[in-house]
């Protein structure tokens, strides 16, 4: 089972179309999949947009009355995927954003790499295609900021929020912490997630 985990906050204009695009990807790339969306206290019409999709797609929506932040949303989604799976050595969680920053079209490539034996696959962001100047600066300077603090073999883009993680590695990382898996927020939470899960990977992490 592939669990597609999507943290969302005020993403009404994009979340519905994203879910439909993911459905189309899996229609052409047949795998068992489950969509997990966490609505982190959205104040727009995100809840209303999600309602009809929950009736026609394999979709579970987790709703919060107030926002608790990106890292908290990611951790709850990943914990939910681990809780639901009955085959953690075969299943995987795919983390992606709700605003179309991440193309659903590369989901099959992420899944194939997991099926080929990788435990952590990170999709690298492209500076040229990043519309936000702030995010371009972050991607350009993050490696220097994190040097000596966080290192994950073979992963170049530690701040990418688009990745596939084998559930057994994720489960072991969660168990090892005892409490929260993630202690940082924002872009740093992605780097922390990859660092913690890579420690329980059976082979080197990969980027694509």
C-alpha positions in Angstrom: 0.0 0.0 0.0 1.2 3.5 -0.9 0.0 6.2 1.5 0.1 9.6 -0.1 0.4 12.1 2.9 -0.6 15.7 2.2 -0.4 18.4 4.9 -2.8 21.2 4.0 -3.5 24.7 5.3 -5.8 27.0 3.3 -5.2 25.2 0.0 -8.8 25.2 -1.3 -7.8 26.5 -4.8 -5.5 23.5 -5.4 -6.2 20.6 -3.1 -9.1 19.1 -5.1 -7.3 19.2 -8.4 -4.2 17.7 -6.9 -6.2 14.8 -5.5 -7.7 14.2 -9.0 -4.3 14.3 -10.6 -3.0 11.8 -8.2 -6.0 9.6 -9.0 -5.1 9.8 -12.7 -1.5 8.9 -12.0 -2.5 5.7 -10.1 -5.0 4.8 -12.8 -2.1 4.6 -15.3 0.3 3.1 -12.7 -1.8 0.6 -10.8 -0.8 0.2 -7.2 -2.9 0.1 -4.0 -3.0 3.6 -2.6 -4.6 5.6 0.1 -4.8 9.4 0.3 -4.2 10.9 3.7 -4.9 14.7 3.9 -4.5 16.7 7.1 -6.5 20.0 7.1 -4.5 22.0 9.6 -7.1 24.5 10.9 -7.9 26.0 7.5 -10.0 29.1 7.5 -10.9 29.0 3.8 -13.1 26.4 2.1 -10.6 23.5 2.2 -13.0 21.4 4.2 -15.9 21.9 1.8 -13.6 21.2 -1.2 -12.5 17.9 0.3 -15.9 16.6 1.2 -17.0 15.3 -2.2 -13.6 13.8 -3.0 -13.8 11.7 0.2 -16.9 10.0 -1.3 -15.2 9.0 -4.6 -11.5 8.5 -3.7 -9.7 6.3 -1.2 -9.3 9.4 1.0 -9.0 9.9 4.7 -9.3 13.5 5.9 -7.9 14.5 9.3 -9.3 17.9 10.5 -8.0 20.2 13.2 -9.9 23.0 14.7 -6.8 25.2 14.8 -3.5 25.3 13.1 -0.6 23.5 14.8 2.0 23.9 12.1 3.7 22.0 9.2 5.9 19.7 11.3 3.1 18.6 13.5 0.9 17.9 10.4 3.6 15.9 8.7 4.3 13.8 11.8 0.6 13.0 12.4 0.2 12.0 8.8 3.2 9.7 8.8 2.2 8.2 12.1 -1.3 7.5 10.6 0.3 5.7 7.7 2.4 3.5 10.0 -0.7 2.8 12.1 -2.8 1.7 9.1 -0.3 -0.5 7.4 -0.2 -4.3 7.8 2.9 -4.7 5.7 5.5 -2.1 6.8 8.3 -3.7 4.9 6.5 -3.4 1.6 4.5 -0.3 2.1 5.6 3.3 1.7 4.5 6.8 2.6 4.8 9.6 0.1 5.0 13.1 1.5 4.0 16.0 -0.8 2.6 19.5 -0.6 -1.0 20.5 -1.4 -0.1 23.6 -3.5 1.2 21.8 -6.7 4.8 22.6 -5.7 5.3 18.9 -6.2 4.2 17.3 -9.5 2.2 14.1 -9.1 3.7 12.8 -12.3 6.9 11.7 -10.6 5.1 9.5 -8.0 5.6 6.4 -10.1 9.4 7.1 -10.1 9.4 7.4 -6.4 7.4 4.2 -6.0 9.7 2.3 -8.4 12.8 3.2 -6.4 11.2 2.0 -3.2 10.2 -1.2 -5.0 13.8 -1.6 -6.2 15.0 -1.5 -2.6 15.5 2.1 -1.5 14.1 3.0 1.9 14.2 6.8 1.4 13.8 8.6 -1.9 13.9 12.4 -2.0 12.8 14.4 -5.0 15.1 17.4 -5.5 13.6 20.8 -6.1 14.8 22.8 -9.1 16.0 26.4 -8.5 15.0 27.4 -12.0 11.4 26.3 -11.5 10.9 27.7 -8.1 8.5 30.7 -8.3 9.2 32.0 -4.8 12.4 34.1 -4.4 12.5 33.2 -0.7 12.4 29.5 -1.5 15.1 29.8 -4.2 17.4 31.5 -1.6 16.5 28.7 0.9 17.4 25.9 -1.6 20.6 27.6 -2.6 21.9 28.2 0.9 20.4 25.4 2.9 23.3 22.9 2.2 25.8 25.4 3.7 23.5 26.1 6.7 23.1 22.4 7.4 26.7 21.4 6.8 28.0 19.6 9.9 24.6 19.5 11.5 22.5 17.2 9.2 24.0 14.8 6.7 22.0 12.2 4.7 24.0 10.0 2.3 23.1 10.6 -1.4 20.4 13.2 -0.6 21.3 16.6 -1.9 18.1 18.5 -1.2 17.5 18.2 2.5 14.7 20.8 2.5 12.6 19.1 -0.1 9.1 18.3 1.2 8.6 15.6 -1.5 9.8 12.1 -0.6 8.9 8.4 -0.4 9.8 6.5 2.8 9.5 2.8 3.4 7.2 2.3 6.4 9.4 0.0 8.3 12.2 2.6 8.4 9.6 5.3 9.4 8.2 3.0 12.1 11.6 2.3 13.5 12.5 6.0 13.5 9.3 6.9 15.4 9.9 4.1 18.0 13.4 5.2 18.6 12.3 8.7 19.6 9.8 7.7 22.2 8.1 11.1 22.0 7.9 13.4 19.0 9.6 12.4 15.8 10.1 16.1 14.7 11.3 18.9 16.9 11.8 21.6 14.3 9.3 23.3 12.0 9.1 24.7 8.5 11.9 23.7 6.1 14.1 22.4 8.8 11.5 19.7 9.7 12.1 18.1 6.3 15.8 17.9 6.9 15.2 16.4 10.4 12.7 13.9 9.0 15.2 12.6 6.3 18.0 12.5 8.8 16.0 10.5 11.4 14.5 8.0 8.9 17.8 7.5 7.0 19.4 6.2 10.2 17.0 3.2 9.9 17.3 2.6 6.2 18.7 -0.7 5.1 20.6 0.9 2.2 21.7 4.3 1.1 19.1 7.0 0.6 18.6 8.2 -3.0 17.6 11.4 -4.7 15.7 11.8 -7.9 
